[in-house]
Amino acid sequence: MPLQATSGAGSYDAFGGGVPVVPNYIEEVFSTYLYTGNDPSTQNIINGIDLSTKGGMIWQKGRSYVGNHVISDTVRGLSGGRSREIYPNLTNAEDVDSSVTAFYNNGFRAGANGATNSNGGLVASWTFRKQPKFFDVVTYTGNGTAGRTVAHNLGSVPGCIIVKAVTSTEDWRVYHRSIGNTGGLLLQSTNAAFTGTTWNNTTPTATEFTLGGVTNGNRVGVTYVAYLFAHDAGGFGLTGTDNVISCGSYTGNGGTQTVTLGYEPQWVLIKNSDGGASGTLNWNIIDNMRGMPVGSNDNVLFPNTSDAEVSSQRVAPTATGFTISSASGNLNDNGAVYIYIAIRRGPMKVPTSGTSVFSPQTSYSVQTIGGTSYAVVTPSFPVDTYFWTKQSIAENKFLTARLLGASDGFTNTTDSFSNNLAPYWTSNTQVAQSASTTGNQIYECFRRAPSFHDVVCYTGTGVARTINHNLAAVPELMIVKNRSIASDWRAYSANLGATQNLKPNTTEAATSSTLIWNDTTPTSSVFSVGTSAGVNGSGNNHVAYLFATCAGVSKVGSYTGNGTSQTINCGFTGGARFVLIKRTSGVAAWVVFDSARGITSGTDPALNLNDTSAEYSPSTFNVNSSASGFEVEGNNNAANGNAETYIFLAIA
């Protein structure tokens, strides 16, 4: 029977009384979670992944110190309250230790273990939940017979299989679809791909994989564990057709390499498979939580070594895949072949609450990280976009994003981006900047999410073109900056159309130009830029911040001032916690209000994006709280001038 979407973004109900289709999302089955060790204590890692009832695998590695990679899983389970561990950088048999001491329905407990919970050390964990068309874990006992098959529940043909003996010392054996069934790689080694009969020259199927009669992988009486990764199998999103994991390959070109996935990745594992011009190379793990910025160095860990994390340029994510440049740590040697596993960035689910994607903060803690003092803010979600300024003194207004790494820009100037704040993305729910205690401060923290907010980085060409995005909705407000040169910020408003633009670093009214948005309305997958250097400078790095109306979460819109008071209905039930207003019919500031500093039924503190002014209390206009959105009152051109037109962004 056909399916009909009748319950909004969260589910599909079966038509005619059939079985409901329950959508799957990447944020439910995979997590990169960063934490600071506290050995000899334990700590709960709450990453939202159900391990206790669904099962899965946890991979842990100390980032700031030398120590083994450690893999534990729910199939082998715990022994005496401690995890059965294997080490990707070693050939050792299974050990029993306390890297993991409990599996929860929303994460796990990291035990008192120096390797994965070193006191004060930075640690990364990657959690893979068992889920058809994503990941599976199976164990089996070898029988030494060629052609022996092992059943699995991946529900699709595996793109990659990693096998390790847990009761004896043996190599890690890796099958990858790009190498084929006549060879493979060794996870603990830098070696190029081997040729052999590990997989019995047989391609795995959606229900089983086959082993040869060889020593490694099928030795008589030895117990093995196998981790299976799907490839472009669909199974996710509202329609169940979205891919979230890809196992592919590329051939280096010595220049800029583009890999197309159809989505932006959050985690990538890469290995040279043929030796290449630079010889045998390490395996590489890069993820967006530790740092996978566009235009600067990634934080990289090597599964085949115990080394601490290094900073080196490797992968730059795009809205549809990733690029690798000639400077990318020997991952783009001309003619060399590389295999990869890539996992889609989340969240995929449309938010239903403003508090899950936006948090204004006025308090911070001062912490010492790597010997440097930082001001650290801690909202309840991973921060993707970050706006900061001081409230009580004149100061630049800083805007950055996780995709930009340590780079940031001033919304009130034409300056190129630089490392002014040196933002430090310390963990999933923390962001830090150079510590400063002068004056009260405001931190506006945003999370990227479908239908709400997206960030796109791209390189200009100087030729009118389209840019892919992942907003999953038509952008209604776009703010773009050329990061490489001094240039005006440019803003698109759906209420003005593609022939008009605004400059957020000025008070100017909307102006017409065919050079900015190429007179082309954006779509739910692309937006257009013209030939202007501000939005498409040839060879320059650019960043675009995109916003849309998300029911009950955000509202992008417009209104006409009446000179007295009026309520702007945003469809909210608890009022707006953030309001950005700009007069488009004449000169006026870009004015910001938020609940952390006060949106009440009185005089509220305002900040201007376009200048360095300190927070001020407007004397001739005000923004008040209203259950459905916000109220503007007074007769002032900044927010409610009679017959003047305005655009706004409000967040519940």
N, C-alpha and C positions, 0 to 999 in steps of 0.2 A: 504494500500500500504506500501511497505517497506520504510525505511528511509535511506538516505545516507548522511554521514558526508562530506560536501563539503565546509564548511566555517571555517575550523580550530577549535580552542578550544572554540571559543565563541558561536557557534550556530550549529544547525542541519537544513539543508534545506530539504524540502519534495521532494521526488523523484516523477517525473511525474506531477508536478504542484499542489501537495496537500498542506495542511496547514502546515507551518513550525512549528517544535517543538522548543519552547523557553526554554532553560535550566534554572533551578532554582538552586541557590546556597545559602548555609546557611548564608553567609555574607550579603545577601540581605534581610534576614528576622529576624535575631537576632543579638543583639549587647550588650556586656557588655561595658559600658562607664563610666570611672572614671573622676571626676572633683573636683575642690576645690570651696567651696561656696563663694559667694560674696554679700550675703544679706546686705543691702536693695536693691542692684541692681539685675538685671536679667542677664541671660546669655543663649546664644544659644548652644545647645548640638548637634553638627553635627556628627552623627554616621552613616550616609549613609542609614538609614532605612526610607522608604516612608510611613509615617503615614497619611499624608493629603489625599492621593488618595486611598491607600490600606487599611488603618485602622490597629488598633492594641492596644496593652497595654504597659504601662510604669510602672515599679516597681522601686521605689527609696528608698534608705536607707542611713542615715548618718553613716559613718564608724568609725569616730574618736570620736563620742559623742553619748549620749543617746537620742533616738528619735524614733518615730513610723516609721515602714515600711509604705509606701504610694503607693497605686495602683490607677492609672488613666487609662482611655481608651477612644478611639475615638467613641465608640458606645454610651456611656452615654454623652461623649463630654464635652464641657465647659459651664459654666453658668456665663454670664456677664464677659467673658474673663478669668475665673478661672476654674480650674479643679474640677470635681466631684470626691471626693477621698474616698477610703475605706482603712481600716488599718488591715493588716493580723494578727497583734498581739492583736487586739481588736474585740469585737462583735458589736461595734457601727454601727449605720446606716451611710449612706453616708453623707459626709460633703462637703462644697464648700470652697476651699482655693486656694492658688496660687503656688502649687508645679509645675504645668504645666500651662502655659498661652498661648501656641500656639502649633499646630501640623504642622510640615513641611514635605516636600517631601524628606528630608534628615535628619530628626531628630525632635527636639522639643525645646521649650524655657522653661528653669527652672525659675520660678518666684521668687519674693522676699518672701521667706518662710524660717523660721528658722529651720524647720524640715528637709527640703531637699536641702537647699542652705545656711546653716549656715556660716556666714562670717569666712573664714579661715579653715573651717572644711572639712574633706575629705568625699566625697559622692560617692556612687555607684549607677548606674542606669542599669536596664536590660530591653531592649526593644524587644517585641515580635510582629512581624508583622503578620497580618492575611494572611494565605496562606494554600491552601489545602494540606493535608498530613503533616502539621506542627502545626498550631495553629488557633483557631477561638474564637470569642467573640460573645455571644448572650445575649439578655435580654428577660425576659418574666414576666408575672404577674401570681401569684399563684391562683389556684381555689380550692384547698383543696380536689380534687378528685383523688383517687388512680388510677394509670394507665395513668395519663395525660402525653402526650409526648411533647417534645420541639424539633423543627427542628434546624439543624445546617448545616454549610457548610464546615466541616472539610474534607469531601471527603474520609474519612476512619473511621474505628471504633476507637473511642477515647481510649487512654491508661490511661488517667487521666482527671477528670473533677473537677473543683473547683467552688463551688457555694456560693454566698453571697447575703443576703437580703440588698438592698440599701435604702429601705424606713422604715426599722425597725431594732431593735436590735436583732440579732440572731447569732448563731454559723456559722462559715465557715464550709461547708460540702465538703469533698473530697472523690470522687470515684477514686479508682485505680484498674486496671485490676488484680493486684496480690492479692488483698483482695477479689474482687468479688462483686456481686450485692446485697449481703445480709448484707453489712456493709460498713464501711468507717472510715475516720479519721477527726479530727477537726484541722484546720490549726492554730488556735489561741491557741492550747492546747498541752501539752506534753502527753496527754492520749494515751493509746493503742487504737487499732481499736475498734469501737463499732459495735454491731449487731443490725440491725433494718431494717425498710422498706423504708428508704429514697429513694432508687432507685427502689422500687416496685418489688424487686427480679428479675429485668429484665436487661439483658446485653444491653448496648447501641449498636446502629448500625451505619453504615456509613452515615446515614441521620438524626437520632434522638436519644434522650435519654429519659428515662422514670422516672417519679417521683411517689412516693407513696402519700397517703393522710395523710401526717404528718405535724406537726407544722413547722418544719424547712425545708425549701426548696420548700414548696408548700402551704404556708399559703394564705388564701383567700384575694385578693386585694393587696398583698404585691408585690413590684417589685424586681426582682432578676437579677443578672448578673452571667453568667456562662463563665468560661475560659476553653477551651478544648484543650488538648494536644494529638497529634498523637503518635502512637507507631509503629516503624519499618515499615512504610508505603511506603517507597521509595519516588519517586516524585522529586528527586534532582539529580544533575549532568548531564553530557552530554546525557546519555541514559535514564535519568528519573527513574533510579532504585536504586539510592543511598539513604540509610537511614540517617537521620540527627537528629532524636529524638527517644529515647527509654524510655519506662516506664516498669521497671522490678523490680525484687526482688532478694535477696540472703539471705542465712542462715549463720550466723556468725560461725566461727570455732575457734575463740580464738587465731589464729596464723596469717598467711598471707592469705588473701582472694583475689581471682582474679575474676573480673567481665568482661566478654567478650561482647563487643558491636559491634565489627567490624570496629571501628573507634576510634580515640583519642578524648576524650571529652574536651570541654572548660568550661562547666557549669554543676554542679551536685547538685540536691536537694535530701536529704536523710532523712528518718524518720524511727525509730524503730516502728514496727506496732503491736508487741505483748507484750510489757512490758520488756521482756528479763531479763537477770540476773541482770542488773543494774537498773531495774525499768523503769518507763516512762522517755523518753528523749526528748530533743529539736529537732525540725526540723533543718537541717543544709543546708546552701547554700555556695558552694565553687566554685570559678571560676578562670580561668587562668590569668585574668588581675589583680585581687587583689593579687593573689599568690596561685598557686597549684603546688608547686615544688616537685620534686622527691627526697626524702631523708631528707626533713626538713619540718618545720611547714607550714600549710596552714593558710590563713586568712579567718576566718569563721564568718558568720552572722547567727542569729537565727530568722526565720520569726515569731515565736510565742512570741518573747520578743522585748523590745525596747533597748536592750543592744547594746553597741558599739561592734565593731569587736574584736574578740579574735584571738590569734595565737595558733594553736594547730595542731598536726599531724592528718590528716584525710584521704585525698584521694591522691594517686600518679598516675597520668595518664600514660598509656602505649600507644603504637601505635594502639592497638586494644581494649582498654577499660580502666580499672583502677584497682588498687590494694588498699587494706586496711589492715593495719598491726594490730598486737595485741595492739599497742600503740595508736591506732586511735580513741581516745576520746569516748570509749564505742560504737563505730560503728561496732564492730566485736565480740560481746559477743558470746561465744560458745552456739549454739543452738537458739539464738535469730533471729527473722526475720526482715528484713529491706526492705522498698520499696524505689525506686528512680526514678527520671526523669533525664536523661542525654542528653545533646545537643552536637552535633559534633563540633570539632574545625574547623575554617576556616583560610584562604580562601580556597575554593574549586576550584575557577576559576584559570586557568593558567595565569600568568602575561604576559602582552604584552609590558611593559615598565620597564627598569632597575631602574628608579627613584621611582617606586612604591614598590621596595623590597630592595634597597640598597642606603645608604646615608652616605658619609664620612663627618665628622664634625670636624672643628678645633676651634669652639667657643662654649662657654657654659656660663650659668648664675649661680651665686651662690645664693642659696635659703636656707632658714631655714625651715626644715620640722621636726616637733615634737621636736623642740629645738636643732636640730643638723644641722650643715652647710653642704650642699651638692652642688656638681657641677652637673648641670642639662643640658642635651642636649635634643633638641626637633626636631627630624626629622618629616616627614609628615605621618608616618605610625607607627603601633605598632612594637616595637623592640623585636625580638626574640633571636638574637645572637649579641654579643657585644664584639668588640675587641678594646683595649685601650692601649696606651703608651704615654710617653712624647717624644716630638720630639728632643728637644735641649740638653738633658742630658741623660746619660746612665741610663737605667731603665728596669725593667722587662716588658715583654709583656703579658698583661692580656687578657684572653678569658673566657667568661661566656655565659650563656643563661637564658632566662626567666624560663625554666624548672628547672634550678638549684637554683633558689631563690637567696640567698645572697652568694652562693658559686662560686668561680672562681679559675682558674689555670694559671700558667705561661707557655707560649708556649716554653720558652727558658730553662726550667729546667725539671727534672723528678719529681719534688715535687708533693705530693698529693694535691687535691683541698682544699681550706680553704676560710675563709671570709676575704680576703685581702682587696678588695675594698669595701666590704659590699654594693654591688649594691642594689639600692632601685627602684623598678618598680613603679614609682609614678602615672602614668596615662597611657592611651592608647598610647600616642605619646611622652612620656618622659621617660628617664631613668637617674637615679642619682647615684653618687658614692661619697665617702668621699671627701669633697672639697680640692682641692690642686691648688695653683696658681704658683707653681715653674715650669717654663719652658712652652713652647708651647706644646699643647697636640693634639692628633688625636684620634677620636672616629669613628670606622668603624661600622655602624649599618646595620644589615641584618634582613629581614623578612622571615619567613618560608612561602613557597608557592609551589604548585605542579610544578614539572618539574624544579624547581630552587634550593631549599634548604630545608633541613629537619634536625631536631635534635631528637635524640633518646637516652633515658636513659634506662639502663638495669642493672640487677644484674648478675654477672658472675656465672658460674657453674663449670668451670674447665674442662668441657666436650665439645667437638666440637659440634656446634649447629648453628641454624639460628636465626636471630633477625628480627622481623617485623619492617617495616618503612612505612612512608606515603609520600615519595617523588613522588609517582605516575609516576616514570621513573626509569630506571636502573641507579644507582649511578655510576658516572665516577670518582669522587674524594671523598674519605672518610678519615676523620681525627678522630682518636679514642684515648681516654685517660682513664686509670684506675684512678678514682677519689680518691680511698681509700688508695692507697699505692704509694710509690716512684717507678716510672717506666717510660720508654720511651713512648713518643707519637708515634703512628703508623699511617701511611698513606697508603691508597690503591689508585692506579691509574689504570684506565681502559686501559691506553696505555702501562702499564707494565704487567698487568695481575695478576691473583690471586696467583701466586707463588712468586711474588716480593712484597717488602714493603719498605717504607721509614720512617725515624725518623725525624719529623719536629723540634725537639729540638736539632738536630745536623746538621752538614754539610755533613753527610755521603751520599755516592752514594746508589742506590737501592741495596738491598740484597735479597737473596732467603731464604725462610723458609716455611715449611709446617705447622708451628704452629700458624701462624697469621690469614690468611684468609681461612684456611682449603683447599687450592687449589681449591676453589669454586667461580665462578663468581657470583656476586650479580644479583638479578632480580629486577623487578619493585615493588616487595612487600617485599623481604627479602634480607639480606646480611648474610654471614657466618663468624664465628669466630672459630679459632682453640683452642688449649689448653693453649696458652701463657697467663701468668698472665696479660700482658699488655693490652689484649683485652678481657679476659674472666676469670679473677681471681675469684676463688670460693668465693662466698659471698661478693665480692667487688662491689661497685657502679662504673659504667662506663658511659661515654657520647660519642656519635658519631655525628659528623657534616658531613652531606651528601650534595653533590652538583652534578648537572647535567647540560647539555647543554639545554638551553631554548631559542628557536628561537627569536633573536633580543634582548634578555635580558642577557644571560650568555653563555659562551663558555668554556668547559673543553676540552683541547686538548694537542697536542705535536708538536714539530718541531725539526729540525736539524739545528744547528748553521752553519753559513757560514763565520764567521770572518769579515764580512764587514757590510752589513745592509740588512734587509728584513722586509717585511710587513706580519704580521700574520692576515689573514682574519678570522674574527670571525662572519661574517654575520651581523655586526652592520651597522647602518646608520649615527650615530653621534659619533663614536669612543668609546673607553673603558674609564671608570672612575675608574676602579680598575683592577690591574694586579698583580697576584702572580706567580712567576717563580721559578722553581727548576731544576737544572741540575741533571739528573738521571744517567749519564754515569761516573760521578766522583764527587769529593768533591766540594761543593759550598753551599753558603747560600741560604735560602728561602727568596727571595727578594720581597718586597711589594712596589708598586707604587699606588697612587690614585690622583684623580683630585683636592681634597681639598688642597693638598700640592703641586700639580703641575704635570701634564703630558703634556708637551709642546714640541716644536721643539727645545729644548735646553737641558742643564744639569738639570735633574730632581732629586728631593730628594728621596732617597730610605731608607727603613727600613728592618732590618733582623728579621724574626720571631724567629730565633734560638739562638739569643744572646741578651745581654743587651745594645748593642751599640746604641748611639744616631743616629738620622737621618744624612745621609751623601750624598754627591754629587759624584757619581762614576766618576772617571777620564778616565776610559778606555771603558766604555759602557754606553748606554743610552736607555731609553724607551720613544718613542715619540707618539704623537697622530696620529691616522690614522682613516679616516671615517669608514672603515670596521672593525677596531679593534685597533691594535697598531703596532708600528714599533720598532724593536730592531736594534741597530747599535753599531759598535765597535767590537773588537776582545778580548773578555774577557770570561772566563769560567763560570762566574756567569749568563750570559744571551745569549751569541752568539759566544761561542768558535767554531772554525771551526771543523765540523764533530762531535761535541758533541750533545747529545740528551737532550731535555728539556720537562717538563710538565708545564702546566699553567692553571690558572683560571682567566678569564676575565669577567667583568661585565660592561654592557653598561650604 
